[in-house]
Structure formats: C-alpha cells, structure tokens
Amino acid sequence: MAMMNLPRQAPAALLLVAAALFLAPAPGAAQRYVAMADSLHPRIKYADSLVSANDRCMVTQQKLNLRVRPVYVNGVPMGFC
C-alpha cells in the first residue's frame, strides 16, 4: 500500500525542499559593509551590531569577506578574507 502513494508524495517532498531552499537565508545575510573614508576597504557590521576592528584582511590585505565568520578578540570582531 505504501508503494502506491509514492508517486503522489514525491512531488510534494520536492516542493517542500525547494521552498526550504528558497526561504533559507543566504550565508552572511546579516553582515553588511559600513562605509568608511577608504571606499575600497569598508569595515563589516555583524549581526550582533558590532563593527569589525580591521578594515582589510590581516592575511592578504584585501577587502573583508561577508561570508567569513569573524574571530572575536576581547569581544571585538576581527574580519577575514
């Protein structure tokens, strides 16, 4: 009996997965760039409303990446590339 309901359940399950992917927040959606004097290297404001202490990546000196989670040093976020 369960095998007979499989064709009807498959589209519903597919629709549910598609809706979950569509409604899921994008990675780094809460972070945003904060305008600074140097427009090439803005700081990042994170979801906890703290702004990164650095304005460029400590490793490559490039613009900070919104998708990379910060490391908190003494409660202050440090962004990375």
C-alpha atoms as one frame of an Amber mdcrd trajectory, in Angstrom:
protein
   0.000   0.000   0.000   2.801   2.421   0.855   4.369   1.969  -2.571   1.175
   3.146  -4.270   1.369   6.557  -2.530   4.990   7.140  -3.544   4.229   8.926
  -6.847   1.924  11.402  -5.052   4.378  12.034  -2.197   7.453  12.629  -4.363
   6.268  15.949  -5.909   5.144  17.197  -2.507   8.528  16.378  -0.985  10.298
  18.052  -3.899   8.168  21.165  -3.471   8.926  21.229   0.252  12.684  21.012
  -0.361  12.522  23.765  -3.000  10.570  26.042  -0.647  13.068  25.428   2.165
  15.984  26.329  -0.103  14.205  29.430  -1.394  13.278  30.700   2.069  16.600
  29.899   3.748  18.708  32.983   4.453  21.797  33.437   2.354  25.122  32.963
   4.110  26.275  36.245   5.539  22.904  37.900   5.068  23.086  39.666   8.423
  26.516  41.156   7.772  26.871  44.313   5.740  29.601  46.708   4.731  29.885
  50.017   6.587  31.056  52.982   4.535  34.396  54.403   5.650  36.813  57.001
   4.289  38.567  54.308   2.209  35.831  53.011  -0.105  37.979  50.068  -1.244
  38.258  48.688   2.295  34.993  49.117   4.218  34.501  47.596   7.654  31.804
  44.986   8.307  28.884  45.392  10.699  27.900  41.965  12.017  24.558  40.592
  13.182  25.395  41.418  16.808  25.709  45.115  15.757  29.469  45.197  16.351
  31.756  46.624  13.663  34.999  44.890  12.717  38.131  46.407  14.202  40.036
  45.935  10.956  39.174  47.288   7.517  41.148  44.765   5.466  42.149  41.129
   5.671  45.064  40.523   8.010  46.424  37.814   5.717  46.237  39.267   2.193
  45.384  42.945   2.856  42.299  42.576   0.600  38.687  43.630   1.213  36.940
  41.767   4.044  34.599  38.954   3.039  30.978  38.946   4.281  30.793  35.140
   4.127  33.658  34.513   6.556  32.763  34.497  10.242  34.733  36.863  12.443
  37.046  35.896  15.279  36.297  37.785  18.484  39.338  39.093  20.360  38.398
  40.569  23.742  34.826  40.910  22.487  35.807  42.797  19.319  35.203  41.127
  15.914  38.124  40.720  13.504  37.135  40.133   9.889  38.906  37.927   7.343
  39.013  37.478   3.580
